[in-house]
Amino acid sequence: MRRPAPLPVDRESAREKEKPARSISRIREIEEPVDAPDTVDEAVESEQPTSARDVWRAARARRRALRSEIRRFTQRSRRRRVLWLSVVGALILLIGGSVAAAYSPLFAVQKITVVGATTLDPATVESALDAQLGTPLALVDTSKVKAALLAFPLIETYALEAKPPHDLTVRIVERTPVGVIRSDAGYTLVDAAGVVLSTTSDQPAGQPLLEITGGTDSRAFESAGLVVRSLPADVRAALTGVRASTADDVTLTLSSGLTVVWGSEDESALKGVTLARAIALNPEASTIDVTSPEVAVIG
């Protein structure tokens, strides 16, 4: 049995029909790539590490970057902190070293000098303070110094002055005697405050005899003491006696025999000037009254 003969095919027509189909498939391939991820999540997932080791490395890198940033931003504050700590440490070492040296034998007392003594013998006072030799200047016992100086009634006030590394200076102010009071015990030398300085059997040279009603605790003695201390040097050197029954009737006696009616201690400086002028103008006078300092009454 014979097969039917194939129909003739129009190849050109077939080719024309295939062209649109091929073009459409190419467009589809361009618009929808086979390998591109379908969603954003799939794109992110494709960039993420695919193993635990990669995750650990990424975390370590992130920590290193964070530490680097923190270190960079805190570097200035660390430098400032180090600088302040260095300064404070240096100050502590300096102060501590100074204090330790001050209390060490390096600054021990090796020489004591007494300044201001006129009536007293400075060497005697210095010998009384020998117990402080070898003591660090910062540890000098002021109570023991005071106790040693109490043995010298002529010392009114004193001050200690440390002169590193080894010198201690004692500056004293002596009491100023105003005269002597005669009693059964002899002649007692006193200052303007009535402090007893010494007692002798004979009247000390250059010290006037005080005849004060009421003794050293009276207002008359206080006034007389202030008057004696205010006298000019030449008048004070010639003074032999002071009498007072009240604070307003102080009377002086000079070695020349001149009697000076002084009155109270008020305006004593001006009275001294008036007295010196009156003595110069009236050398033969036996009495001069300067109770009123403006006008001296000559007798």
C-alpha positions in Angstrom: 0.0 0.0 0.0 1.5 3.2 -1.0 1.8 6.2 1.3 0.4 9.4 0.2 2.9 11.9 -1.0 3.7 14.8 1.4 2.2 18.1 0.6 4.6 20.7 -0.6 5.6 23.0 2.3 6.1 26.6 1.9 9.4 27.1 3.8 9.4 30.8 3.5 6.0 31.0 5.2 7.2 28.7 8.0 10.2 30.9 8.6 8.1 34.0 8.8 5.9 32.4 11.3 8.8 31.3 13.5 10.3 34.8 13.7 7.7 36.4 16.1 7.8 33.5 18.4 11.6 33.7 18.7 11.5 37.5 19.3 8.9 37.1 22.1 11.1 34.4 23.8 14.1 36.7 23.7 12.2 39.6 25.2 11.0 37.3 28.0 14.6 36.2 28.7 15.7 39.8 29.0 12.8 40.9 31.2 13.0 37.9 33.5 16.5 36.6 34.0 16.6 33.2 35.2 19.4 33.8 37.8 18.0 37.1 39.5 16.4 36.8 42.9 12.7 37.1 42.9 12.5 39.3 46.1 14.6 41.8 48.2 14.8 39.3 51.0 16.3 36.8 48.7 18.9 39.4 47.6 19.8 40.1 51.3 20.0 36.5 52.0 22.4 36.0 49.1 24.8 38.6 50.6 24.8 37.2 54.2 27.5 34.8 55.5 26.8 31.3 54.8 28.6 29.8 57.9 29.0 30.4 61.7 32.7 31.1 61.2 31.9 34.0 58.8 29.4 35.4 61.4 32.1 35.2 64.1 34.6 37.0 62.0 32.2 39.7 61.1 31.3 40.3 64.7 35.0 40.5 65.8 35.7 43.0 63.0 32.7 45.1 64.2 34.0 45.0 67.8 37.5 46.0 66.6 36.1 48.9 64.7 34.0 50.1 67.6 37.0 49.9 70.0 39.1 51.9 67.5 36.5 54.6 67.4 36.1 54.8 71.1 39.9 54.9 71.5 40.2 57.7 69.0 37.5 59.8 70.7 38.8 59.3 74.3 42.5 59.8 73.5 42.5 63.5 74.5 40.7 62.9 77.8 43.2 60.1 78.6 46.1 62.5 78.0 44.5 65.1 80.2 43.9 62.6 82.9 47.5 61.4 82.8 48.8 65.0 82.9 46.7 65.8 86.0 47.8 62.6 87.7 51.4 63.4 87.0 51.1 66.9 88.4 49.3 65.7 91.6 51.8 63.0 92.1 54.7 65.4 91.8 53.1 67.8 94.3 52.5 65.0 96.8 56.1 63.8 96.4 57.4 67.4 96.9 55.2 68.2 99.9 55.9 64.8 101.5 59.6 65.1 100.9 59.7 68.6 102.4 57.7 67.5 105.5 59.9 64.5 106.0 63.1 66.6 105.7 61.7 69.3 108.1 61.2 66.6 110.8 64.5 64.9 110.2 67.9 65.5 111.7 68.9 67.3 108.5 67.2 70.4 110.0 68.2 69.9 113.7 69.0 73.0 115.9 72.7 73.5 116.1 72.8 77.2 117.1 70.6 79.3 119.3 70.9 83.1 119.1 69.3 85.6 121.5 68.5 89.0 120.0 67.2 92.1 121.9 68.9 91.6 125.3 70.5 94.7 126.8 70.3 94.3 130.5 70.4 90.5 130.3 73.4 88.6 129.2 72.5 86.9 125.9 74.9 84.0 126.6 73.1 83.2 129.8 69.8 83.1 128.0 71.2 80.9 125.3 72.6 78.4 127.8 69.2 78.1 129.4 67.8 76.9 126.0 70.5 74.3 125.4 67.9 71.5 125.8 66.6 72.4 122.3 69.9 71.6 120.6 69.6 68.6 118.3 65.9 69.0 118.0 64.4 69.4 114.5 63.3 73.0 113.9 59.7 71.9 113.3 59.7 70.0 116.7 61.1 72.7 119.0 59.0 72.5 122.2 57.6 76.0 122.7 56.3 75.1 126.2 59.8 74.1 127.3 61.2 77.3 125.8 58.7 79.3 127.8 59.5 77.5 131.0 63.2 78.2 130.5 62.6 81.9 129.8 60.4 82.4 132.9 63.6 82.2 134.9 64.4 85.7 133.5 61.8 88.2 134.9 63.3 91.0 132.7 61.9 89.3 129.6 58.5 90.8 128.8 57.8 89.1 125.5 59.7 86.8 123.1 59.3 85.3 119.7 61.0 82.2 118.1 62.3 82.4 114.5 63.5 79.3 112.7 66.3 79.8 110.2 66.9 76.6 108.3 68.9 74.5 108.2 70.2 74.7 111.8 69.6 78.1 113.4 67.0 79.1 116.0 66.7 82.8 116.9 65.0 84.0 120.0 63.9 87.7 119.9 63.2 89.1 123.3 61.8 92.4 124.6 63.0 93.3 128.0 60.9 94.9 130.7 61.7 98.6 131.4 62.4 99.2 135.1 60.8 102.4 136.4 62.4 102.3 139.9 62.8 100.5 143.1 60.6 100.1 146.2 62.3 100.1 149.5 61.2 97.5 152.0 62.5 95.3 154.8 63.8 92.9 152.2 65.9 95.6 150.5 65.3 97.4 147.2 62.9 95.7 144.8 63.2 96.7 141.2 59.9 96.8 139.3 58.6 97.8 135.9 55.6 99.9 135.0 53.2 96.9 135.5 54.6 96.3 139.0 56.4 93.1 138.0 59.3 92.4 140.3 62.5 92.1 138.4 65.0 91.7 141.2 65.6 92.4 144.9 69.0 93.7 146.2 70.2 95.0 149.5 71.5 98.2 148.0 69.7 100.6 145.7 70.6 99.9 142.1 72.4 102.7 140.3 70.3 104.8 138.0 67.0 103.6 139.5 64.8 106.2 141.3 63.1 105.5 144.6 59.4 105.1 144.3 57.1 106.3 147.1 53.7 105.4 145.9 50.6 105.4 148.1 48.7 102.1 147.7 51.6 100.1 146.4 52.0 98.5 142.9 48.3 97.6 142.6 47.1 101.2 142.9 46.1 103.7 140.2 48.7 106.1 141.5 51.5 103.5 140.7 50.1 102.9 137.2 50.1 106.7 136.5 53.7 107.1 138.0 55.0 104.2 135.9 53.6 105.7 132.7 55.1 109.1 133.5 58.6 107.6 134.1 58.5 105.7 130.8 57.6 108.8 128.9 60.4 111.0 130.2 63.1 112.3 127.8 66.4 110.3 128.1 68.3 113.1 129.8 65.6 113.7 132.4 65.2 109.9 133.0 69.0 109.7 133.6 68.8 112.4 136.3 65.7 111.0 138.0 66.3 110.1 141.6 62.8 109.9 143.1 59.1 109.6 142.2 56.2 110.4 144.6 52.5 110.0 144.0 49.5 109.7 146.4 46.9 109.8 143.5 47.0 109.4 139.8 46.9 113.1 139.3 49.8 114.3 141.6 52.9 112.6 140.3 56.0 114.5 141.5 59.6 113.9 140.3 62.9 114.7 141.9 66.1 115.1 139.9 69.7 114.7 140.9 70.2 118.5 140.7 67.6 118.9 143.5 65.0 120.2 141.1 61.4 119.2 141.9 59.0 118.7 139.0 55.3 118.8 139.6 54.0 116.6 136.8 50.4 115.9 137.6 48.7 113.0 135.7 50.1 110.9 132.9 48.0 112.8 130.3 50.0 114.7 127.6 53.3 113.3 129.1 55.1 113.8 125.8 54.2 117.5 125.6 55.1 117.9 129.3 58.5 116.5 128.6 59.2 119.0 125.9 58.0 121.9 128.1 60.2 120.7 131.0 63.3 120.5 128.9 62.7 124.0 127.6 62.1 125.4 131.1 65.2 123.7 132.5 67.3 125.2 129.7 65.9 128.7 130.3 65.9 128.5 134.1 68.9 126.4 135.3 68.7 127.8 138.8 65.1 127.0 139.3 64.2 124.8 142.3 60.6 123.9 141.2 59.0 123.6 137.8 55.3 122.9 137.4 54.3 121.3 134.1 50.8 120.3 135.1 49.6 122.5 132.3 52.0 121.7 129.4 51.3 124.9 127.6 52.7 127.1 130.4 55.5 126.0 132.8 55.3 127.6 136.3 58.9 128.3 137.6 59.5 128.4 141.3 
